[in-house]
Amino acid sequence: MERLDALVEEKERKEIMTGCACRYPKSDLREIGRRYEITRDVEVEVLETVLKGDEVCKIAVHLPSD
C-alpha cells in the first residue's frame, strides 16, 4: 500500500483498490446478511460455508438445518 500511496493520488488509489475487490452476488450478500442477523458472527468464511449447505458448519454456528 505504501508503494501505491507514493505512486498515485487518493482518488485513483480508491478506484484501483475498488476494482480489485471481490464482488459477491447480491443474492449471496442478502443471505449472508440474514445469517448474520441470526448468528451475529462476522466470520465470512463460516457464513460462506453455511451458504454452501455444510451441515457441520450449521451445527457449529447453532443454525437449524434447512
Secondary structure, DSSP 4 states (H G I P E B T S, - for coil): -HHHHHHS-HHHHHHHHHHHS----HHHHHHHHHHHHHH----HHHHHHHHTT-HHHHHHTT----
